[in-house]
Amino acid sequence: TLLMGAMVAPSAAFAPSFGVAKTSSTTALGMANDKDLMRWARSSRSASADDRVVELKRPLGLILDEDDSGNVYVETLAPRGNAARTGIVKEGDIVTMCSATFGDQMWTTRGVGLTRVLSAIRVRAGPTVKLVFESPNETVSKAKNTAKTAQAAQDARQRAQAKKDSLLTELNKDEQKLKKGKFLGLF
């Protein structure tokens, strides 16, 4: 556990008060296929319009920790720190994206672990870093929407394949009819 920009603190000293158990994942989605969310997130290089993007000056004023799935979440906010001053960052929020070393691109932090997220924050050029936060409820909602989208795409592929098979069968029947009645009975 690390208090960004201030000090290293053992995680036992800052027990989460937001009801997240250390032994269970804060983002356990309970979905049949949560890999769809990870695949979608890893392909994204910028935050979407509905994401909570926060640009923070260093020191950030928050303590980050990692759950069992490698997702990084806000364990504690420094009361008068830069993150608390925004009024947007809350304890228990999951860090889903972090700004790249330089430029405007962002990369996903889902499942990458605390060490990689802290390294990305440290090497960021300039005095600020952009982070995208989600509450655990938002994560579940996005995962459900992603799963619905993936299922809709799968259903569309199956319908297209069924139509293709049907048309191919019809074409084969028509070809058989033409072979039986060569030249439509003209010869």
Salt bridges, closest charged atoms under 4 A:
ASP36 OD1 - ARG39 NH2 2.68
ASP51 OD1 - LYS142 NZ 2.18
ASP65 OD2 - LYS22 NZ 2.27
ASP93 OD2 - ARG52 NH1 3.01
GLU134 OE2 - ARG110 NH2 2.71
GLU134 OE2 - LYS142 NZ 3.05
GLU138 OE1 - ARG52 NH2 3.41
